[in-house]
Amino acid sequence: MQELEKRVTKTEYVLGDHADQLRELHKGLDTFEGTLGGIEKTLLQIKWIAVGALLMVALSDGTIGAKLLRFLG
């Protein structure tokens, strides 16, 4: 009976340690998700800056710009 009690006590400690580890992992996951959200926003900004730059280059070229303005207007 005493052996069973020792095993149960050891199991309780192990389960407590695992619960602590899971809490730490969940905190890390929340931080990771926030970081990924920030990276996604930055990539979207870079994408639209590149699109705007390409439009400026296209409009500054006389032939392509004139055709594009004719198409839009």
C-alpha positions in Angstrom: 0.0 0.0 0.0 2.8 2.4 0.8 4.4 1.7 -2.7 1.1 2.7 -4.3 0.9 5.9 -2.3 4.5 6.8 -3.4 3.6 6.1 -7.0 0.4 8.3 -6.8 2.4 11.1 -5.1 5.1 10.9 -7.9 2.4 11.0 -10.5 0.8 14.0 -9.0 4.1 15.9 -9.1 4.7 14.9 -12.7 1.2 16.0 -13.7 1.7 19.3 -11.9 5.0 19.8 -13.8 3.3 19.0 -17.1 0.5 21.5 -16.3 3.1 24.2 -15.7 4.9 23.3 -19.0 1.6 23.5 -20.9 0.9 27.0 -19.4 4.3 28.2 -20.5 3.7 26.8 -24.0 0.3 28.6 -24.2 1.9 31.9 -23.2 4.6 31.4 -25.9 2.0 30.5 -28.5 0.0 33.7 -27.8 3.2 35.8 -28.2 4.1 33.9 -31.4 0.6 34.5 -32.8 1.0 38.2 -32.1 4.4 38.4 -33.7 3.1 36.6 -36.8 0.2 39.1 -37.1 2.7 41.9 -37.0 4.8 40.3 -39.7 1.7 39.8 -41.9 0.7 43.5 -41.6 4.3 44.5 -42.5 4.3 42.3 -45.6 1.0 43.7 -46.7 2.4 47.2 -46.4 5.5 46.2 -48.4 3.2 44.7 -51.1 1.2 47.9 -51.5 4.3 50.0 -51.6 5.7 47.9 -54.4 2.4 48.1 -56.3 2.4 51.9 -55.9 6.0 52.1 -57.1 5.2 50.0 -60.1 2.3 52.2 -61.0 4.5 55.3 -60.6 7.1 53.8 -63.0 4.4 52.8 -65.5 2.8 56.3 -65.4 6.1 58.1 -65.7 6.9 56.2 -68.9 5.2 58.3 -71.7 3.9 55.4 -73.8 2.6 53.1 -71.0 1.3 56.1 -69.0 -0.6 57.5 -71.9 -2.2 54.1 -72.7 -3.1 53.6 -69.1 -4.6 57.0 -68.7 -6.6 56.5 -71.9 -7.8 53.1 -70.5 -8.8 54.6 -67.2 -10.3 57.8 -68.6 
